[in-house]
Amino acid sequence: MKFSKILYDIAWAFTVAMILRIIFGIFLGTSFPFVAVMSSSMSHDVHAVNNYFVWMEQHGFGRNELAEFPLEFGFNKGDALVIGSPSGVEVGDVVVYVNPNLGYAIIHRVINATTEGYVTKGDRNPSPDPWIVKPDWLKGKAVVLVPLLGWIRVFPSDFISFIGSVI
């Protein structure tokens, strides 16, 4: 296969992906219509028993209340999420936000709403995020989980990071 044909196919796939992102973004009301889960902070593994269920119960959440939260079983690195509009965010919702001091998207659960914004926490993390998420930081809230599809995005990033750490 010619190198120019490969470049053409890559450019075409990228163009179609960007067009779909724009169309879905308009339809879903967010500039982040699809995200890949890049970390394990929302995994419900053995660490989540203490870091999520025990922590949440110690801070006033009952098991029945937790069972009613969207994405109650969390999700894993490599999963993909469809993101909807950030309007109407409530405690228990999984949100995507960008802290301008960090510059990248974070996917965590809202555990409290204050007058200044939202307190968020990764289900697997031992404590809440160390800042209040301002409403203008919100990009959207998770509406659909697609297991494993995010590996299309995660694998190349992890591979590049690995190569960078070896060199």
Buried (B, 14 or more C-beta within 10 A) or exposed (E): EEEEEEEEEEEEEEEEEEEEBEEBBEEBEBBBBBBBBBBBBBBBEEBBEEBBBEBBEEEEBEEEEBEEBBBEEBBBBBBBBBBBBBEEBEBBBBBBBBBEEEEEBBBBBBBBBEEEBBBBBBBBBEEBBEBBBEBEBBBBBBBEBEEEBBBEBBEEEBEEEEEEEEE
